[in-house]
Amino acid sequence: MNQEYLATVARGLEEVAAQELRQLGAENVTTDFTCVKFSGDQRLLYKVNLWARTIFRVLKPIEKVKCFNKRELYQNIQKIDWSNYLTPDDSLAVNCTGGNEQLNHTHFTALEVKNAIVDQQIAKYKQRSNIDTENPDILLNAHIYQNNCILSLDSSGNSLHRRGYRPAMGLAPLKESLAAALLDLAEWTPDLTFLDPLCGSGTLPIEAALKALNIAPGLYRESFGFQTWPDYDQNLWNELVTEAENSQKSELLAPIIGSDASSEVIKQANLNARNSGVRNHVKLLQKNLAEVEAPSDSGIIICNPPYGKRIGELEENIALYQLLGDIFKQRFKGWTAYILTGNKELAKKVGLRASKRIPVNNGALPCTLLKYEMY
Ligand SMILES: C[S@@+](CC[C@H](N)C(=O)[O-])C[C@H]1O[C@@H](n2cnc3c(N)ncnc32)[C@H](O)[C@@H]1O
């Protein structure tokens, strides 16, 4: 039976995520601000959690109530029969997103929703669900928009961008979901050489390798939210996992390379590559940008140099952006390069004409992915 779902995504990645979900078999895919709505059956829900690289979570909307203020929210939440969704033996956590004039503090709104649910349980069973914010059986999302509250079950649990292969992080690492989305935005395909000359903890080359080797990112995770739902189908999940394991490729079609000036972060990148099982496929080298040469006649570069706002000072980074432009022009003819930056002034220092500018958020920072074609 088909059901409506909603995938949450970073700002600017709605279209990329919609495309990915369509490829996974999602139907009726439409985008909205920081989310993608789609429909599908239980198999699709599991498949999206296992395979999607660019999204945070998949929510299953279950109820919608009016919520002008705290009191109306509580009363309307209590009108729902919560025994349809959880028993007092199930632990619970409530996340809140969005807000309105009266309900403008997500933490307190989440508490109100939680209170309405457990108060109903106490009245009915004289028992209530424990609250477990780390590992709840039921993770509920309450999204407030104008005077409406949409209540959804979170099928993912922990955000899907936390693949689980990356304990080691350099300075300002990209989220794995953003790295995967940048590869899509750059139209990189596994037959093209990939290079990140400022690779830090290796997120971009590792995500490229996972894609090229057709490794489902969900295989690294220990659990998903839907696995504690009453309708959890263990056989269906096992079938999808086996299918994913059997569809992995053993070799890359083209080299995937990362380099960084810091030997410390290259150590971390190698550790992450080992944890993700792609250590023997990607080349991760300690190298200053000044020494980087093109490894083939054509390919795709994606890098995110420091922005000056987060690490290092503006002046220190000017030389780095200038060097990027010089090296692209002198040594990478035939390549397409992308720079993700949150600093317009620094971007100008590249000194090349960007053929495309794509707005993308990196966490809370509005950034631009700049495309440079080198002839
Ligand atoms: C913002 S971080 C990149 C983060 C990376 N994308 C990740 O996900 O971990 C920028 C990286 O550029 C590296 N870097 C700065 N100047 C460099 C240079 N001249 N040559 C090579 N790497 C440099 C830093 O060591 C740092 O790891």
The ligand as an SDF file (V2000), in Angstrom:
LIG
                    3D

 27 29  0  0  0  0  0  0  0  0999 V2000
   37.5370   23.1330    4.9830 C   0  0  0  0  0  0  0  0  0  0  0  0
   38.7730   21.9480    4.9950 S   0  0  0  0  0  0  0  0  0  0  0  0
   38.1870   20.6860    3.9150 C   0  0  0  0  0  0  0  0  0  0  0  0
   37.2700   19.7340    4.6210 C   0  0  0  0  0  0  0  0  0  0  0  0
   36.9930   18.4800    3.8440 C   0  0  0  0  0  0  0  0  0  0  0  0
   36.1780   18.7190    2.6800 N   0  0  0  0  0  0  0  0  0  0  0  0
   36.3200   17.4520    4.7640 C   0  0  0  0  0  0  0  0  0  0  0  0
   35.1530   17.0870    4.5160 O   0  0  0  0  0  0  0  0  0  0  0  0
   36.9410   17.0390    5.7500 O   0  0  0  0  0  0  0  0  0  0  0  0
   40.0610   22.6660    4.0790 C   0  0  0  0  0  0  0  0  0  0  0  0
   41.3210   21.8400    4.0010 C   0  0  0  0  0  0  0  0  0  0  0  0
   42.2720   22.5200    3.1790 O   0  0  0  0  0  0  0  0  0  0  0  0
   43.5520   22.1610    3.6340 C   0  0  0  0  0  0  0  0  0  0  0  0
   44.5290   23.1430    3.1110 N   0  0  0  0  0  0  0  0  0  0  0  0
   44.6360   24.4620    3.4150 C   0  0  0  0  0  0  0  0  0  0  0  0
   45.6530   25.0120    2.7050 N   0  0  0  0  0  0  0  0  0  0  0  0
   46.1750   24.0360    1.9310 C   0  0  0  0  0  0  0  0  0  0  0  0
   47.2310   23.9920    0.9540 C   0  0  0  0  0  0  0  0  0  0  0  0
   47.9380   25.0630    0.6530 N   0  0  0  0  0  0  0  0  0  0  0  0
   47.4750   22.8230    0.3360 N   0  0  0  0  0  0  0  0  0  0  0  0
   46.7360   21.7130    0.6370 C   0  0  0  0  0  0  0  0  0  0  0  0
   45.7610   21.6910    1.5520 N   0  0  0  0  0  0  0  0  0  0  0  0
   45.4690   22.8460    2.1970 C   0  0  0  0  0  0  0  0  0  0  0  0
   43.4390   22.1650    5.1450 C   0  0  0  0  0  0  0  0  0  0  0  0
   44.4470   21.3460    5.7270 O   0  0  0  0  0  0  0  0  0  0  0  0
   42.0080   21.6190    5.3500 C   0  0  0  0  0  0  0  0  0  0  0  0
   42.0420   20.2200    5.6300 O   0  0  0  0  0  0  0  0  0  0  0  0
  1  2  1  0
  2  3  1  0
  2 10  1  0
  3  4  1  0
  4  5  1  0
  5  6  1  0
  5  7  1  0
  7  8  2  0
  7  9  1  0
 10 11  1  0
 11 12  1  0
 11 26  1  0
 12 13  1  0
 13 14  1  0
 13 24  1  0
 14 15  1  0
 14 23  1  0
 15 16  2  0
 16 17  1  0
 17 18  1  0
 17 23  2  0
 18 19  1  0
 18 20  2  0
 20 21  1  0
 21 22  2  0
 22 23  1  0
 24 25  1  0
 24 26  1  0
 26 27  1  0
M  CHG  2   2   1   9  -1
M  END
$$$$
